[in-house]
């Protein structure tokens, strides 16, 4: 059976890949198990050298990959090119840092003996990843896992099989043996089958609901988990904030990739004293966003990834209005001209929302920014934390005292001051509450893919 990729720009088929059967999944995992010893027996330096080649291949194929990302999931071409380039930088970082972090660590050397820590691979790692960053997010896990000596079975999202197929080709071209890295294409059922196999670890990026299902299935077998789940990240805009900066950064965060970013700012709390000025600046910037063909470099926002995602987003917007929200910009699917053929929606701003409104509590994966007025900084902090998610949060203020209070109070894996989103290879990426378990990126993310074994030599 074939898995067909649909172009979100016009709703037409782009191509297809063969969907994995249960037998395929079983055989791929079994191969990864059999070849684990051979891959981990390579020195850390040899594995690193292979992955250095992968970074070079990403750069060499940047244009091709970027165009395919834009065609297959609708990301604007400039954003897609940035994704590929920054991914190569992450690979470089993982290799450089991994050579230090994953080497045996001496604890002490005394007359009585020597004590050290070995960083041994966990084993067979299942990597199941989302579609919104189809190159970067998979390699956040695949590269550290392989570098540490694990074998990997990768299940990409059903929405990006063609990008994933090209990425897999580059991984093999870099020199990773097919026995050490397997791939199984398909929808959610294939992911479920993979989770049920003889694996030692699961690295998953996706919805909180699916993440919890995976955790429940894995817990009885004590399978290690790293889960990067959903987010409904708040931003607080205080009356002493630089409103131009706040509006610019929040609009950038919310509407890039058509609002389909886990850690994007998804709800705003602005102090009443500056609410009118701030909202006016936001609306001005949102109306200036150019929606169109993502392959056009002048486009700021492309389509949503699929018709299903568009319909779900439209339902969330409707429920937000029914619950009392008022749309002051955008609000509709685009049904004029060539864009009517695809899954395009206007960038939308909603006001008069309470904190119980669905758009303030759910993860909204689409171009909607709800803005709520609050009477004080303290009230904003309370509302910001009154949410099941804890991925990122932001505060805009000129006061160091208030900034520090926000950092101490906001429950999120990453907190930004006068910024709405920042991530580097050195920065750990993790979620609190319903936003996940474990860490990706940084030295801490590298260490998720190893067992830390203490060894003592007497004498």
C-alpha positions in Angstrom: 0.0 0.0 0.0 1.2 3.5 -0.9 1.3 6.6 1.3 0.6 9.6 -0.9 1.9 13.0 -0.1 -0.5 15.9 -0.8 0.7 19.4 -1.7 -1.1 21.8 0.7 -0.6 24.6 -1.8 -3.1 23.1 -4.3 -4.4 19.8 -2.8 -2.8 17.7 -5.5 -0.6 14.6 -5.1 3.1 15.2 -5.0 4.3 11.6 -4.9 4.2 8.5 -2.7 6.2 6.0 -0.7 5.5 2.4 0.3 3.8 2.1 3.6 5.3 -0.3 6.1 3.5 -3.5 7.1 3.6 -5.1 10.5 6.2 -7.6 9.1 8.3 -4.7 7.9 8.3 -3.0 11.3 9.2 -6.3 13.0 12.0 -7.0 10.6 13.5 -3.5 10.7 13.6 -3.6 14.5 15.0 -7.1 14.6 17.8 -5.9 12.2 18.6 -2.9 14.4 18.8 -5.3 17.4 21.2 -7.7 15.6 23.5 -4.9 14.3 23.6 -3.0 17.5 26.9 -4.6 18.6 28.6 -3.8 15.3 27.6 -0.1 15.3 28.4 0.6 18.9 31.8 -1.2 18.5 32.9 1.6 16.2 34.9 4.3 18.0 33.1 7.5 19.0 35.5 9.3 16.6 34.5 7.1 13.7 30.8 7.6 14.3 31.4 11.4 14.6 33.2 11.5 11.3 30.2 10.0 9.6 27.9 12.5 11.1 30.2 15.4 10.1 29.6 14.3 6.5 25.9 14.5 7.1 26.2 18.2 8.1 28.0 18.8 4.8 25.4 17.0 2.8 22.6 19.0 4.4 24.4 22.2 3.3 25.0 20.9 -0.2 21.4 19.9 -0.6 19.9 22.9 1.2 18.1 24.3 -1.8 16.6 21.0 -2.9 15.4 20.2 0.6 14.0 23.6 1.2 11.9 23.5 -1.9 10.6 20.1 -1.0 9.7 21.2 2.5 7.7 24.2 1.0 5.9 21.9 -1.4 5.1 19.2 1.0 4.1 21.0 4.2 3.7 24.7 3.2 6.6 26.4 5.0 7.8 29.6 3.3 10.9 29.0 1.3 13.1 31.3 3.3 12.0 29.6 6.6 12.6 26.2 5.0 16.1 27.1 3.9 16.9 28.4 7.4 15.7 25.1 8.9 18.1 23.1 6.8 21.1 25.4 7.5 20.4 25.6 11.2 20.0 21.8 11.3 23.5 21.5 9.9 24.7 23.7 12.7 23.0 21.5 15.2 24.7 18.4 13.7 28.1 20.2 14.0 27.4 21.0 17.6 26.2 17.5 18.5 29.4 16.0 17.1 31.8 18.5 18.7 30.1 18.4 22.1 29.5 14.7 21.9 33.2 13.9 21.5 33.6 15.5 24.9 30.4 14.6 26.7 30.2 11.0 25.7 33.8 10.0 26.4 34.6 8.1 29.5 34.7 10.4 32.5 37.2 9.9 35.3 35.8 10.5 38.7 38.9 10.0 40.8 42.3 8.1 40.9 43.6 7.0 44.3 46.0 4.5 45.6 43.2 2.1 46.3 41.7 2.3 42.8 40.2 4.2 39.9 36.6 5.3 39.5 35.0 6.4 36.2 31.7 6.8 34.3 31.1 5.1 31.0 28.4 6.5 28.7 27.1 3.4 26.9 24.3 3.4 24.3 20.8 2.6 25.5 20.2 0.2 22.6 17.6 0.3 19.9 15.9 3.7 19.7 12.5 4.4 18.1 12.4 7.9 16.7 8.8 9.1 15.9 8.6 12.7 14.8 6.2 15.5 13.8 5.9 17.2 10.4 6.3 20.9 11.2 10.2 20.8 11.1 10.7 17.7 9.0 14.5 18.0 8.9 15.5 19.6 12.1 13.2 17.8 14.7 14.1 14.3 13.5 17.8 15.0 13.5 17.6 16.4 17.0 17.2 12.8 18.1 18.7 10.7 15.3 22.1 12.3 15.4 22.7 12.1 19.2 21.3 8.6 19.2 23.6 7.4 16.5 26.6 9.3 17.8 26.1 7.6 21.2 26.3 4.1 19.5 22.5 3.3 19.4 20.8 1.9 16.4 17.7 3.8 15.3 14.4 3.0 13.7 12.7 6.1 12.4 9.0 6.6 11.7 8.4 10.0 10.1 5.1 11.8 9.9 2.7 10.7 7.2 2.5 14.4 6.1 6.1 14.6 5.0 7.2 11.2 3.5 9.0 12.8 0.5 11.2 15.1 2.7 11.8 12.2 5.0 12.8 10.0 2.1 15.4 12.6 1.0 16.7 13.0 4.5 17.1 9.2 4.8 19.1 9.2 1.6 21.5 11.8 3.0 22.0 9.8 6.2 22.9 6.7 4.2 25.1 8.8 1.8 27.0 10.1 4.8 28.0 6.5 5.7 25.5 5.4 8.3 24.9 1.6 7.6 21.4 0.6 6.7 21.6 -2.0 9.4 22.1 0.8 12.1 19.4 3.1 10.8 16.0 1.8 9.6 13.0 3.7 8.4 9.3 2.7 8.4 6.7 4.9 6.6 3.1 5.1 7.5 0.3 6.7 9.5 -0.3 6.5 13.2 -0.9 2.7 13.1 2.7 2.2 12.0 3.9 4.3 14.9 1.8 2.2 17.3 3.3 -1.0 15.9 6.8 0.4 16.4 6.2 1.3 20.0 5.1 -2.3 20.6 8.4 -3.8 19.3 11.5 -4.9 21.2 13.0 -1.4 21.6 14.9 0.2 24.4 14.0 3.9 24.1 11.4 6.1 22.3 12.0 9.7 21.3 8.7 11.2 20.3 7.6 14.7 19.1 3.9 15.2 18.6 0.6 15.8 20.4 0.2 15.4 24.2 -2.6 12.8 23.7 -0.4 10.5 21.6 2.6 11.1 23.9 0.5 10.0 26.9 -0.6 6.9 25.0 3.0 6.1 24.2 4.1 6.6 27.8 1.4 4.3 29.1 2.4 1.5 26.7 6.1 1.9 27.4 5.9 2.2 31.2 5.1 -1.5 31.8 8.3 -2.5 29.9 10.4 0.3 31.5 11.2 1.7 28.0 13.0 5.0 28.3 11.2 8.0 27.0 11.9 11.5 25.7 8.6 13.2 24.9 8.4 16.7 23.2 4.7 17.4 23.3 2.3 20.3 22.8 2.4 23.8 24.0 0.2 26.8 24.6 2.9 29.3 25.4 1.9 32.7 27.1 3.4 36.1 26.7 3.0 38.9 29.2 3.2 42.4 27.9 3.6 44.9 30.8 2.7 48.6 30.8 6.4 49.5 30.9 7.3 47.3 27.9 8.7 48.4 24.5 5.4 47.8 22.7 7.0 47.9 19.2 9.4 45.2 20.2 6.7 43.1 21.9 4.4 43.3 18.9 7.1 42.5 16.4 8.5 39.5 18.3 5.1 38.1 19.2 3.7 38.3 15.7 6.9 36.7 14.3 6.6 33.9 16.9 2.9 33.3 16.4 2.6 33.4 12.6 5.8 31.8 11.3 5.2 28.4 9.7 1.5 29.4 9.6 1.3 29.2 13.4 2.4 25.5 13.4 5.2 25.7 15.9 5.0 23.9 19.2 6.9 26.6 21.2 5.3 29.6 19.6 3.5 32.3 21.6 -0.1 31.2 21.5 -1.8 33.6 24.0 -1.1 37.1 25.2 -1.8 38.9 28.4 -1.4 42.6 28.2 -1.8 45.1 31.0 -4.9 47.3 30.5 -3.0 50.6 30.5 -1.3 49.8 27.2 -3.7 47.2 25.7 -5.2 49.5 23.0 -1.8 50.6 21.8 -0.4 47.1 21.8 -3.3 45.5 20.0 -3.3 48.2 17.4 0.4 47.6 16.7 -0.2 43.8 16.5 -3.1 44.2 14.1 -1.0 46.5 11.9 1.7 43.9 11.7 -0.6 41.0 11.1 -2.4 42.8 8.2 1.0 43.4 6.6 1.8 39.6 6.5 1.7 38.4 2.9 -0.1 35.1 2.6 0.7 33.1 -0.5 2.7 30.4 -2.4 5.4 29.4 0.0 7.8 29.0 -3.0 7.6 32.7 -3.5 10.4 34.3 -1.4 8.1 37.3 -0.7 5.6 35.1 1.1 5.5 35.5 4.9 2.8 32.8 5.5 1.9 29.7 3.5 -0.9 27.1 4.0 -1.6 24.8 6.8 -0.2 21.4 6.3 -3.4 19.5 5.5 -7.1 19.9 5.0 -7.7 18.0 8.2 -5.4 20.4 10.1 -7.2 23.4 8.5 -10.7 22.1 9.5 -9.5 21.4 13.1 -8.1 25.0 13.2 -11.3 26.5 11.9 -13.3 24.6 14.5 -11.1 26.0 17.3 -11.6 29.6 15.9 -15.3 29.1 15.8 -15.4 27.7 19.4 -13.4 30.7 20.5 -16.0 33.1 19.1 -18.8 31.1 20.5 -17.1 31.4 23.9 -17.1 35.2 23.7 -14.0 36.0 21.6 -14.2 38.8 19.0 -12.2 38.6 15.7 -10.7 42.0 14.8 -8.4 40.8 12.0 -8.6 37.9 9.6 -10.8 34.9 10.7 -11.5 33.2 7.5 -10.2 30.5 5.1 -9.0 32.1 1.9 -11.4 31.2 -0.9 -10.4 33.6 -3.7 -7.9 33.1 -6.5 -5.4 30.3 -6.7 -5.1 30.1 -2.9 -8.6 28.7 -2.7 -7.2 25.4 -4.1 -5.0 24.9 -1.0 -5.3 25.0 2.8 -4.8 28.8 3.3 -6.2 30.8 6.1 -6.0 34.4 7.1 -3.7 35.4 10.0 -6.2 36.1 12.8 -6.3 38.2 15.9 -9.0 37.6 18.6 -9.8 39.8 21.6 -12.3 39.8 24.5 -11.3 36.3 25.5 -11.5 35.0 29.0 -8.9 32.6 30.3 -11.4 29.8 30.1 -11.9 30.3 26.4 -10.8 27.2 24.5 -8.3 29.2 22.4 -6.6 30.1 25.7 -6.5 26.6 27.1 -6.0 24.3 24.1 -3.0 24.0 21.8 -4.1 25.9 18.7 -1.9 24.8 15.8 -2.7 27.6 13.3 -2.5 31.3 12.6 -4.5 32.7 15.6 -3.4 35.1 18.3 -5.8 35.7 21.1 -5.1 38.7 23.3 -6.5 39.2 26.8 -6.4 42.4 28.9 -5.3 42.0 32.5 -5.5 44.5 35.4 -2.0 43.8 36.7 1.2 41.9 36.3 0.2 39.6 39.1 -3.0 38.8 37.4 -1.2 38.1 34.2 1.2 35.7 35.9 -1.8 33.8 37.4 -3.6 33.5 34.1 -0.4 32.5 32.3 0.2 29.5 34.6 -3.5 28.5 34.6 -3.0 26.2 31.6 -2.2 22.5 31.2 1.0 23.2 29.1 4.4 24.4 30.1 6.7 24.5 27.0 7.8 28.2 26.7 6.7 31.5 28.1 7.7 35.2 27.6 7.6 38.5 29.4 8.1 42.0 27.9 9.2 44.6 30.4 11.9 47.2 31.1 12.0 46.3 34.8 14.7 43.8 35.8 12.8 43.2 39.0 9.6 42.2 37.2 11.5 40.2 34.6 13.2 38.1 37.4 9.8 37.6 39.1 8.4 36.3 35.9 11.3 33.9 35.4 10.8 32.6 39.0 7.0 32.3 38.6 6.2 31.1 35.1 6.0 27.3 34.8 7.7 26.5 31.5 10.8 24.7 30.2 12.0 27.9 28.6 11.3 31.5 29.6 12.2 34.5 27.4 12.6 38.1 28.6 11.9 40.7 25.9 11.9 37.9 23.3 9.3 35.5 22.1 11.4 32.6 21.0 15.1 31.6 21.1 16.8 28.2 20.6 20.4 27.3 20.0 22.2 23.9 19.9 23.6 24.7 23.4 20.1 25.4 24.8 18.2 22.5 26.4 14.7 22.0 25.0 12.2 20.5 27.5 8.6 20.9 28.6 6.9 20.9 31.9 3.4 19.8 32.8 1.7 18.3 29.7 4.4 19.6 27.4 6.7 16.6 27.8 9.4 14.6 29.5 13.2 14.6 29.1 15.4 16.9 27.2 16.4 17.5 23.6 19.4 19.5 22.4 22.5 20.7 24.4 24.8 18.4 26.4 21.8 17.3 28.5 20.0 16.1 25.4 23.0 14.1 24.3 23.0 12.3 27.6 19.4 11.2 27.2 20.7 8.5 24.7 23.1 6.8 27.0 23.3 4.7 30.2 25.6 6.3 32.7 27.5 3.3 34.1 29.9 3.6 37.1 33.0 1.4 36.8 35.6 0.9 39.6 39.0 -0.6 39.2 40.7 -1.7 42.4 44.4 -1.7 42.7 
